Amino acid sequence: MEKKTIIITLLLALVSMAGQAQKQVVWEKPTAFIGSSSVGFGINKVELKPTETILHINVQFAPNYWIRFAKGSFLQTPDGKKYAITSGAKTSENESDMTPDSLFWMPESGTADLALHFDPVPLNTKEMDFIEGYDEGAFRFWGISDGKTKKKTVIPDEWKNVKYAKDEVLPAAKINKGMATVNVKMLGYKPEMGLELYIGGFMPLGATDGYDKFFKFADDGTLKVEVPLWLTREVVIGVQGLGFTNIVIAPGQETSILMKMTSDNRPFVAFKGYLAKTNMDMADAQNRFEIPQFGMQTYRKVKDCNTPVERKQCLTDLFNQRVASFRKAKYTTAAKDLLSMKAENEYYEWSRFFPRNFSIYNIDDNGEVYMSYEDMGQKMAKNKDLLPVSEYFNYSMQFLNEPGSPCGMAFWETYAHEDDKDAKEKNAYNMELRRIVMLLNDRDLSKSDADKALSEMTFEDCKNVVRDYLAEQQRVAQQLASEEHVFYQKYDDVAPENILQTILERYKGNAVLIDIWATWCGPCRAGHKAMKPMKEEMKDQNVRFVYITSTSSPLATWQEMINDIDGDHYYLTKEQYYHILEKYESHSIPTYAIYNTRGEQTYKSIGLPGIDVIRKELESAR
């Protein structure tokens, strides 16, 4: 009887435990697409209970800076129902307490584990989104799921059974001005995601500014972009937080891309159109060969070499191994050539500038390689004899000077042609393409210098690129000359030591904010955006906003940007610009200075100090 009682008790305990297990679901290694953010997030675990749902997350951010989760944050299930956040109470000693709508200060480690508690979602939930809000900067985690259940990708009929060419080759470089069309379809897209497609990472021939642009998806997850080109080019394409790859596009050609929402950094499902198989191969290579890690891999190999001869041989072996691995892959000839060009450029860079490249990398106590530019001068001096380069260094390009090489990004990034004495003889057209870039990037190029350069050029289509650029510069200059608040070339004859006072004379009786910037300066552009509301508040007050740039800002880009920046705009000579920076004892931008109504400088800041500070200083200057 006693034995029977024990058995019954055990059975009841097992039934009870089974009941408890049914009352809680745990996702141990959940997956999700974390939207673009300056804060690093990871989801450690999700607990679905009858009484609440808990999101256990890891946060990585700058030490001693704060983050905040809004009290309006919620989970949303596929049926559209929302489950509000209730607290941020820790559930273990490894986690930290966090109160919604309050500042959470990051510890010295720069990492913290938090527990976000919500009203309970149904226990049979398979997927959910975390949404802090829809304004810019709000945290959002899309498609949180258990990580075990593989989501089936439903391929649209028009994308089923895509047939690829057996092989493709890069076309010989030929100037052909036109638009490259890029079509994208994103599977699993939701309008509230507000994602943008990035296309860029290159400088179009005939331009003096890099092409780096973002394009918003339509609500149905599609978009169409036209990219102006003179040549077939390799470009970077992708979505922040989702994944990127390099593809090849061409003027007059169409490229269609099928992408999907995913957490594995492999969002590219299929390609159609121009060099479709090559583009699919490049997307595969991005993950297969860990292309972004080439520098660190090289450092790991050479750090234990003992002599210059060993280091040179190590670099050569590594280059040959990489090229061999590309050649073995079942990729198109075009994809293999693009990858080989990138590997060759890195091989050249390491061989030619070994002390600089070696000094960038370091290894910590755990054997992890990391990059640091701290004390670069001292480190380069210490490492200068690790692989000396003779004054008459000679290099013979293997992949970087072929007829199709200008299609590749590495062709435009390398300086190997400067050490290849046979480069021009082997491919004069490629060298003339390089000369176009050199000419157009000479910000002080005079008409006589341009005419002389044109007379020395061989290929008429290359000359036409330069002529087109010069004509556009002249058109922009004429247009700027007629604009009321724009001062282009109007003060070129003023001595550098007098230019600042000449500008300030125009604004006597007003408080003045001087903003020294450039089109290529990200913090400068961020400052313009941040100041916009404040400028609107002060528009009827005696405050003038004066923006100063120089020839490092491409003229057409400057013209386009200043349309969205209220104020007076000055495009100065290089000498005038740097004289003003010297007066402010500044070596970087943005630099801000404030003057009162008597023309006296009352404030200066290198970098944006904060809008409240600027507002306070301007109000005092009035």
Buried (B, 14 or more C-beta within 10 A) or exposed (E): EEEEEEEEEEEEEEEEEEEEEEEEBBBEEBBBBBBEBEBEBBBBBBBBBEEBBBBBBBBEBEEEEEBBBBBBBBBBBEEEBBBEBBBBBBBEEEBBEBEBEEEBEBEEEBBBBBBBBBBBBBEEBEBBBBBBBEEEEBBBBBBBBBBEEEBEEEBEEEBEEBEBEEEBBBBBBEBBBBBBBBBBBBBBBBEEBBBBBBBBBBBBBBBBBBBEEEBEBEEEBEBEBEBEBBBBBBBBBBBBBBBBBBBBBBBEBBBBBBBBBBBEEBBBBBBBBBBBBBBBBBBBBBBEBEBEEBBBBBBBBBBEBEEBEEBBEBBEEBBEEBBEBBEEBEBBBBBBBBBBBBBBBBBBBBBBBBBBBBBBBBEEEEEEBEEEEEEEEEBBEEBEEBBEEEEEEEBEBBBBBBBBBBBBBBBBBBEBBEBBEEBBEEBEBBBBBBBBBEBBEEBEBEEEEBEEBBEEBEBEBBBBBBEEBBEBBEEBBEEBEEEEBBBBEEBEEBEBEEBBEEBBEEBEEBBBBBBBBBBBBEEBBEBBEEBEEBBEEBEEEEBBBBBBBBBBBBBBBBBEBBEEBBBBBBBBBEBBBBBBBEBBEBEEBBBBBBBBBEBEBBBBBBEBBEBEEBBEBBEEBE
